[in-house]
Amino acid sequence: MSLEALIFDVDGTLANTERDGHLVAFNLAFEELGLDWVWSNELYHELLDVTGGQLRIKHYLKNHKPEFTHDDLDNFVASIHKLKTKIYVRLMAEGAVPLRPGVERLFAEAREAGLRLAIATTTTPANVDALIANTLGREALDWFEVIGAGDVVPNLKPAGDIYHYVLEKMNIDPKNCIAFEDSHNGIVSATDAHLKTLITVNEYTNSHQFDEAIVILNNLGEPNKPFTMIEGDATDATFVNVDYLRGLHAKHC
């Protein structure tokens, strides 16, 4: 049993898209539609417990705007989310959100080592395309054997559907993979698919529980900017590279 593939979540894992992209885009969409809704960073922290933008809006209305009514709520929420996605893509094109430390380097090293790459996320395909194309170049979309995103599965994270989908498309045993996540919902989803998971937390998820994680780090690190080990086995490594991942895999998977 050897390490063959790396499967990545997107929002919060590859980039701080939640704070610098999605939250900004939601508020700009509300403003453009003449809605008096403003999501603060603190409120968005709470709303992130709900995966999927449309479900997040509905949760907000139910719990924070119970007086709000609409004759066709589903289509209304879908229209808000469509505008929000358009704005998010524009923000990505403007370079609003860089990749997190170590992400681009790890992609390059993994490809050189012959590891297979895939994405498993509940954000929309357009959001994935926008982030990858505007940080790594559009050709980088071809680095990923499978991009599992959006509504290709019936149930969003924390359900394991998206990881099961990706594993099936790759025709690979989860024992030969490592997943990369940043949230409790994410690791629950990956664990449901029998994947071992490396966690890199962010400001929204640093208080989450990650009981099944093989290691919890603040980020992937760079040779000149070491990661901080939050939880995991002692190591001489200071940044996540292929050798480090192979060692983790041999010990935990």
C-alpha positions in Angstrom: 0.0 0.0 0.0 1.6 3.2 -1.2 0.6 6.9 -1.5 -0.8 7.4 -4.9 -3.1 10.4 -4.8 -3.8 13.7 -3.0 -7.4 15.0 -2.8 -8.0 18.7 -1.9 -10.8 20.7 -0.6 -10.9 24.2 -2.0 -12.4 26.9 0.2 -10.2 27.6 3.2 -7.8 24.8 2.3 -6.2 26.0 -1.0 -6.9 29.7 -0.3 -8.7 31.9 2.3 -11.6 32.2 -0.2 -14.2 32.4 2.5 -13.1 35.6 4.1 -11.6 37.4 1.1 -13.8 36.0 -1.6 -17.2 34.5 -0.7 -18.1 36.8 2.1 -17.2 39.9 0.0 -19.2 38.5 -2.9 -22.3 37.8 -0.8 -22.4 41.3 0.6 -21.8 42.9 -2.9 -24.6 40.8 -4.3 -27.0 41.8 -1.4 -26.1 45.5 -2.1 -26.6 45.2 -5.8 -30.0 43.6 -5.3 -31.1 46.4 -2.9 -31.2 44.1 0.1 -30.4 45.5 3.5 -28.5 42.4 4.5 -24.9 42.7 5.7 -22.9 39.7 6.8 -20.1 40.6 9.2 -17.0 38.4 9.6 -18.4 37.2 12.9 -21.8 36.2 11.5 -20.1 34.5 8.5 -18.1 32.4 10.9 -21.4 31.1 12.2 -23.0 30.7 8.8 -20.1 28.6 7.6 -21.4 25.7 9.7 -23.9 25.4 6.8 -22.3 24.1 3.6 -23.5 25.4 0.2 -24.3 29.0 -0.6 -28.0 28.6 -1.2 -28.5 26.6 2.0 -26.4 29.2 3.8 -28.7 32.0 2.6 -31.8 30.1 3.7 -30.3 29.4 7.1 -29.6 33.1 7.5 -33.2 34.0 6.6 -34.7 31.5 8.9 -32.5 32.4 11.9 -31.7 36.1 11.4 -34.5 37.5 9.1 -37.6 35.4 10.1 -39.8 38.3 9.0 -38.6 38.0 5.4 -41.0 36.4 3.0 -41.0 35.7 -0.8 -43.5 34.0 -3.0 -40.8 31.8 -4.7 -38.1 31.6 -2.1 -36.1 28.8 -3.9 -35.8 30.7 -7.1 -35.1 34.0 -5.3 -32.3 32.4 -3.3 -30.9 30.7 -6.5 -30.8 34.1 -8.2 -28.9 35.7 -5.3 -26.4 32.9 -5.4 -26.0 33.1 -9.2 -25.2 36.8 -8.9 -22.8 36.1 -5.9 -21.0 33.5 -8.0 -20.6 36.0 -10.9 -19.1 38.6 -8.5 -16.9 36.0 -6.9 -15.4 35.0 -10.3 -14.8 38.7 -11.0 -13.0 39.1 -7.6 -10.8 36.1 -8.5 -9.9 37.6 -11.9 -8.8 40.8 -10.0 -6.4 38.7 -7.9 -8.3 39.2 -4.7 -7.4 35.8 -3.1 -3.9 34.3 -3.3 -3.2 30.6 -2.6 -2.2 29.7 1.0 1.4 29.1 1.8 2.8 25.9 0.4 -0.1 25.1 -1.9 1.5 25.9 -5.3 4.8 24.3 -4.3 3.1 21.1 -3.1 1.2 20.8 -6.4 4.4 21.1 -8.4 6.3 18.6 -6.2 3.4 16.1 -6.3 3.1 16.3 -10.0 6.9 15.8 -10.4 6.7 12.8 -8.1 3.9 11.2 -10.2 1.1 11.6 -7.6 -2.4 11.9 -8.8 -4.3 15.1 -7.9 -8.0 15.6 -7.4 -10.5 18.1 -5.9 -13.5 17.4 -3.7 -15.5 20.5 -2.8 -19.0 21.6 -2.3 -18.4 25.0 -3.9 -19.6 25.5 -7.5 -17.4 24.5 -10.5 -17.2 28.1 -11.6 -15.7 29.1 -8.3 -13.1 26.3 -8.6 -12.2 27.3 -12.1 -11.9 31.0 -11.1 -9.5 30.3 -8.2 -7.3 27.8 -10.1 -7.2 29.8 -13.4 -6.4 33.1 -11.7 -3.7 31.8 -9.3 -2.0 29.0 -11.3 -3.2 29.6 -14.9 -6.0 28.0 -16.8 -3.8 25.1 -17.9 -3.5 24.1 -14.2 -7.1 22.8 -14.3 -5.7 19.9 -16.2 -3.5 18.9 -13.3 -6.5 17.5 -11.5 -7.7 14.1 -12.7 -11.1 14.7 -11.2 -12.7 18.0 -10.0 -15.7 17.0 -7.9 -17.6 20.2 -7.2 -21.1 21.7 -6.8 -24.2 19.6 -7.3 -22.7 16.5 -8.9 -23.7 14.7 -5.7 -27.1 14.9 -3.9 -25.7 15.7 -0.4 -23.1 18.3 0.5 -20.4 18.0 3.2 -20.5 16.8 6.0 -22.0 14.0 4.0 -19.2 11.9 2.3 -20.9 11.9 -1.1 -18.3 14.2 -2.9 -15.4 12.1 -1.7 -17.1 8.9 -2.7 -17.7 10.4 -6.1 -14.1 11.4 -6.6 -12.8 8.1 -5.4 -15.1 6.3 -7.8 -14.1 8.4 -10.7 -10.5 7.9 -10.0 -11.0 4.2 -9.4 -8.7 4.3 -6.4 -8.7 2.8 -2.9 -9.0 5.5 -0.2 -6.1 3.7 1.6 -3.8 5.0 -1.2 -4.8 8.7 -0.7 -4.5 11.6 1.6 -7.2 14.2 1.8 -6.6 17.9 2.6 -9.2 19.8 4.6 -9.7 22.8 6.8 -13.0 22.3 8.6 -15.0 19.9 10.8 -17.5 19.4 8.1 -14.7 18.6 5.7 -13.0 16.0 7.8 -16.4 14.3 8.6 -17.0 14.1 4.9 -13.5 12.7 4.1 -13.7 10.2 7.0 -17.0 8.9 5.8 -15.2 7.9 2.6 -12.4 6.2 4.7 -9.8 8.8 3.8 -7.1 9.9 6.2 -6.9 13.7 6.4 -4.3 16.4 6.8 -5.9 19.6 8.3 -4.7 23.1 7.7 -6.8 25.4 9.9 -7.7 29.1 9.2 -9.3 31.8 11.3 -12.8 30.3 10.8 -11.8 26.7 11.7 -9.0 26.9 14.3 -11.5 26.0 17.1 -13.1 23.0 15.2 -12.7 19.5 16.4 -10.6 17.2 14.2 -10.5 13.9 16.1 -9.8 11.8 13.0 -7.0 14.0 11.6 -3.5 12.5 11.0 -2.0 15.9 11.6 -3.3 19.5 12.2 -1.1 22.4 10.9 -1.6 26.1 10.6 -0.6 25.8 6.9 1.5 23.7 4.6 4.6 25.8 5.2 7.5 26.9 2.9 11.2 26.2 3.2 11.7 29.7 4.6 8.4 29.9 6.5 7.9 26.7 8.6 4.4 25.4 9.5 3.3 25.3 13.1 2.3 21.9 14.4 -1.0 22.1 16.2 -1.5 18.4 16.7 0.4 15.4 15.4 3.5 13.3 15.7 6.8 15.1 16.3 8.8 15.6 13.1 11.9 17.3 11.8 9.9 18.5 8.8 9.2 22.2 8.7 7.0 22.2 5.5 4.8 19.7 3.8 6.4 18.0 0.9 6.0 14.6 -0.8 8.5 12.9 1.5 6.6 14.2 4.6 3.3 13.0 3.1 4.7 9.6 2.3 5.9 9.3 5.9 2.5 10.2 7.2 0.8 7.8 4.9 3.1 4.9 5.9 2.3 5.6 9.6 -1.4 6.3 9.5 -3.0 4.9 6.3 
